[in-house]
Amino acid sequence: MKREERRQAIMDLLVAARAVDLDDLAARFAVSKMTIHRDLDDLEQAGLLRKVRGGATIEAGTQFESDFRIRALQDGEAKIRMAHAARALIEPGMTVMVNDGSMAALLGASLTECAPLSVITNNAAVIERLKDAPRVTLIALGGIYSAKFNGFFGMVTESALAGLHADLAFISTPAVAGLRAFHMDDNAVRAKRAMMHAAERSVLLVNHARFGRSALHALADLTEFDAIITDAPPAPEDRAAIDRAGIALTIAKDPA
């Protein structure tokens, strides 16, 4: 097996299992552990995985989130349920903001069902899906493109948002600890915060497995969101803290 084929196979294993073991990989591909080390080093340098003791993972860490292309392949059914619950908050004629992220990309791609609508987004996948959509006014935010997050960020993005206003902002996050949402990238945090400031209401989209995790940068207190949508009940202690704070939490159900 050629080097690139082996590295693609490693990524395929990570998408399926979320973590891989160094010894298992060496045995599977009949190469030395040093070769696997080099493979993992290069894949980590490309931002596709995070090396851990004895292997690698694509699970988010304090300063790591897996590449957009990897996240787009994960948790498909959960994202569909959350997108359905999010669309229930949208009325025709609204202006909505959609941030970066694979969950937000799936939501944004389905917004044609809510038309007529104005959509403001820095998410390249949403821009691509809606650029020719009928009865959708698309406002694409410019900025510095990030392949890792498949979106646009920076001062250009934030300046554009400062001059806009929306009815709803859909904000996704990779980590919620206690009653705060976190993110590992400061540019993403600033863009998300700018969207929240520019919208009448903000809705947090977060996979239930992301509760009980932290990241480098604080994004917002959960009380700053008008609603939180997740795909399944979080751990009892996390749910109890949210309930005590009086925060609306929606557990997305399968579409009827």
C-alpha positions as CSV (number, residue, x, y, z in Angstrom):
1,M,0.0,0.0,0.0
2,K,1.3,3.4,-1.0
3,R,1.9,6.1,1.7
4,E,-1.1,8.3,0.6
5,E,-3.4,5.2,0.5
6,R,-2.3,4.2,4.0
7,R,-2.9,7.6,5.4
8,Q,-6.3,7.8,3.8
9,A,-7.1,4.4,5.3
10,I,-6.0,5.7,8.7
11,M,-8.4,8.6,8.3
12,D,-11.2,6.2,7.3
13,L,-10.6,4.2,10.5
14,L,-10.7,7.4,12.5
15,V,-14.0,8.5,11.0
16,A,-15.5,5.1,12.0
17,A,-13.9,4.6,15.4
18,R,-12.8,8.2,16.4
19,A,-9.5,6.8,17.8
20,V,-6.8,4.5,16.6
21,D,-3.9,2.6,18.3
22,L,-0.4,2.9,17.1
23,D,0.5,-0.8,17.5
24,D,-2.7,-1.9,15.8
25,L,-2.0,0.4,12.8
26,A,1.5,-1.0,12.4
27,A,0.2,-4.6,12.4
28,R,-2.7,-3.8,10.1
29,F,-0.5,-2.1,7.4
30,A,2.5,-4.3,8.0
31,V,4.9,-1.4,8.5
32,S,7.1,-0.2,11.4
33,K,5.7,1.8,14.3
34,M,8.1,4.6,13.2
35,T,6.4,4.7,9.8
36,I,3.0,5.0,11.5
37,H,4.5,7.8,13.8
38,R,5.5,9.7,10.7
39,D,2.1,9.2,9.1
40,L,0.4,10.5,12.3
41,D,2.8,13.4,12.6
42,D,2.0,14.5,9.0
43,L,-1.8,14.1,9.4
44,E,-1.6,16.0,12.7
45,Q,0.4,18.8,11.0
46,A,-2.4,19.0,8.4
47,G,-4.9,19.4,11.2
48,L,-6.7,16.2,10.5
49,L,-6.1,14.4,13.9
50,R,-4.7,14.8,17.3
51,K,-1.9,12.5,18.5
52,V,-2.3,11.0,21.9
53,R,-0.2,8.5,23.9
54,G,-0.1,5.3,21.9
55,G,-2.2,6.5,18.9
56,A,-4.4,9.3,17.6
57,T,-7.9,10.6,17.8
58,I,-10.3,13.0,16.0
59,E,-12.1,13.8,19.2
60,A,-12.0,17.5,20.1
61,G,-9.4,18.7,22.6
62,T,-8.8,21.9,24.4
63,Q,-7.0,23.4,21.4
64,F,-8.1,20.9,18.7
65,E,-11.1,20.4,16.5
66,S,-11.0,17.9,13.6
67,D,-11.1,19.1,10.0
68,F,-14.5,20.1,8.6
69,R,-14.2,17.3,6.0
70,I,-14.0,14.8,8.9
71,R,-16.8,16.3,10.9
72,A,-19.1,16.4,7.9
73,L,-19.0,12.6,7.8
74,Q,-20.0,12.1,11.4
75,D,-23.2,12.0,13.3
76,G,-25.4,12.4,10.3
77,E,-28.7,11.3,11.9
78,A,-28.1,13.6,14.9
79,K,-27.5,16.6,12.6
80,I,-30.6,15.9,10.6
81,R,-32.7,15.9,13.8
82,M,-31.2,19.1,15.1
83,A,-31.6,20.8,11.7
84,H,-35.3,19.9,11.7
85,A,-35.7,21.3,15.2
86,A,-33.9,24.5,14.2
87,R,-36.0,25.0,11.1
88,A,-39.1,24.9,13.3
89,L,-38.0,28.2,14.8
90,I,-37.8,29.9,11.4
91,E,-40.7,31.7,9.7
92,P,-40.9,32.8,6.1
93,G,-39.6,36.3,5.6
94,M,-37.0,36.1,8.4
95,T,-33.4,37.0,8.2
96,V,-31.2,34.3,9.8
97,M,-27.5,34.0,10.4
98,V,-25.7,30.6,10.1
99,N,-22.2,30.2,11.4
100,D,-19.4,27.8,10.4
101,G,-19.5,24.1,11.2
102,S,-20.7,20.9,9.7
103,M,-24.0,20.9,11.7
104,A,-24.6,24.5,10.6
105,A,-23.8,23.5,7.0
106,L,-26.5,20.8,7.0
107,L,-29.0,23.3,8.5
108,G,-28.1,26.0,6.0
109,A,-28.5,23.6,3.1
110,S,-32.0,22.8,4.1
111,L,-33.1,26.5,4.5
112,T,-34.7,26.5,1.1
113,E,-37.7,24.7,2.8
114,C,-38.2,28.0,4.8
115,A,-38.1,30.4,1.9
116,P,-38.7,33.2,1.3
117,L,-35.7,34.0,3.5
118,S,-32.6,36.1,3.9
119,V,-29.5,34.2,5.0
120,I,-26.3,35.7,6.3
121,T,-23.4,33.3,6.6
122,N,-19.6,32.8,6.7
123,N,-20.0,29.1,6.1
124,A,-18.6,28.1,2.7
125,A,-20.8,25.0,2.4
126,V,-23.9,27.1,3.0
127,I,-22.8,29.7,0.5
128,E,-22.3,27.0,-2.1
129,R,-25.6,25.4,-1.5
130,L,-27.7,28.6,-1.4
131,K,-26.0,30.7,-4.1
132,D,-28.6,29.7,-6.7
133,A,-31.5,28.9,-4.4
134,P,-34.8,30.5,-5.4
135,R,-36.5,32.9,-3.0
136,V,-33.4,33.0,-0.8
137,T,-31.4,36.3,-0.5
138,L,-27.9,35.2,0.4
139,I,-25.5,37.5,2.1
140,A,-22.1,35.9,2.0
141,L,-19.6,37.2,4.5
142,G,-16.1,37.6,3.2
143,G,-12.9,37.4,5.2
144,I,-9.9,35.1,5.5
145,Y,-10.8,31.5,4.4
146,S,-10.1,28.7,6.8
147,A,-10.0,25.2,5.2
148,K,-10.2,23.6,8.6
149,F,-13.5,25.2,9.4
150,N,-14.6,25.7,5.8
151,G,-15.6,29.3,6.6
152,F,-14.5,32.9,6.5
153,F,-13.2,34.8,9.5
154,G,-11.3,37.9,10.6
155,M,-11.8,41.6,10.7
156,V,-13.6,41.7,7.3
157,T,-16.1,39.2,8.6
158,E,-16.6,41.0,11.9
159,S,-16.9,44.4,10.3
160,A,-19.6,43.2,7.9
161,L,-21.6,41.7,10.7
162,A,-21.4,45.0,12.6
163,G,-23.5,46.6,9.9
164,L,-26.1,43.8,9.7
165,H,-29.1,42.7,11.7
166,A,-31.0,39.4,11.8
167,D,-34.0,37.8,13.5
168,L,-32.1,34.6,14.4
169,A,-28.5,33.5,14.7
170,F,-27.7,29.8,14.7
171,I,-24.4,29.2,16.6
172,S,-22.7,25.9,16.9
173,T,-20.0,24.9,19.5
174,P,-17.7,21.9,20.1
175,A,-17.7,22.2,23.9
176,V,-20.0,23.0,26.8
177,A,-18.7,22.9,30.4
178,G,-21.0,23.9,33.2
179,L,-23.1,26.8,31.9
180,R,-20.5,28.0,29.4
181,A,-19.9,27.3,25.7
182,F,-16.3,27.1,24.5
183,H,-14.3,26.9,21.3
184,M,-10.7,26.3,20.5
185,D,-10.3,28.9,17.8
186,D,-10.3,32.6,18.7
187,N,-11.2,33.8,15.2
188,A,-14.2,31.5,15.2
189,V,-15.2,32.8,18.6
190,R,-15.1,36.4,17.5
191,A,-17.3,35.7,14.4
192,K,-19.8,33.8,16.5
193,R,-20.0,36.6,19.0
194,A,-20.4,39.1,16.3
195,M,-23.4,37.1,15.0
196,M,-24.9,36.9,18.4
197,H,-24.6,40.7,18.8
198,A,-26.2,41.3,15.5
199,A,-29.3,39.1,16.0
200,E,-32.5,39.5,18.0
201,R,-32.3,35.9,19.2
202,S,-29.5,33.4,19.3
203,V,-29.8,29.6,19.2
204,L,-27.0,27.2,20.3
205,L,-26.6,24.0,18.3
206,V,-24.5,21.4,20.2
207,N,-24.2,17.6,20.0
208,H,-25.0,16.0,23.3
209,A,-21.6,14.4,23.4
210,R,-20.0,17.8,23.5
211,F,-21.4,18.6,27.0
212,G,-18.9,18.2,29.8
213,R,-16.0,19.4,27.6
214,S,-14.0,22.5,27.6
215,A,-11.8,24.3,25.1
216,L,-9.3,27.1,25.1
217,H,-11.6,30.1,24.5
218,A,-14.9,30.9,26.3
219,L,-17.6,31.6,23.7
220,A,-20.6,32.6,25.8
221,D,-22.6,31.8,28.9
222,L,-25.5,29.5,28.1
223,T,-27.9,32.1,29.5
224,E,-26.9,34.3,26.5
225,F,-28.8,32.0,24.2
226,D,-32.6,32.1,23.8
227,A,-32.7,28.3,23.1
228,I,-30.3,25.3,23.0
229,I,-30.9,22.4,20.6
230,T,-29.2,19.1,21.0
231,D,-29.7,15.6,19.6
232,A,-30.0,13.6,22.8
233,P,-30.2,14.2,26.5
234,P,-26.8,15.3,28.0
235,A,-25.4,13.6,31.1
236,P,-27.8,14.0,34.1
237,E,-25.5,16.5,35.9
238,D,-25.3,18.7,32.8
239,R,-29.1,18.6,32.3
240,A,-29.7,19.4,35.9
241,A,-27.5,22.5,35.8
242,I,-29.3,23.7,32.6
243,D,-32.7,23.1,34.2
244,R,-31.7,24.9,37.4
245,A,-30.6,27.9,35.3
246,G,-34.0,28.0,33.6
247,I,-32.4,27.7,30.1
248,A,-34.6,26.3,27.4
249,L,-33.2,23.0,26.1
250,T,-34.7,21.2,23.1
251,I,-34.0,17.5,22.5
252,A,-34.4,17.1,18.8
253,K,-36.6,14.2,17.7
254,D,-36.8,12.3,14.5
255,P,-38.8,14.2,11.8
256,A,-42.3,12.9,11.6
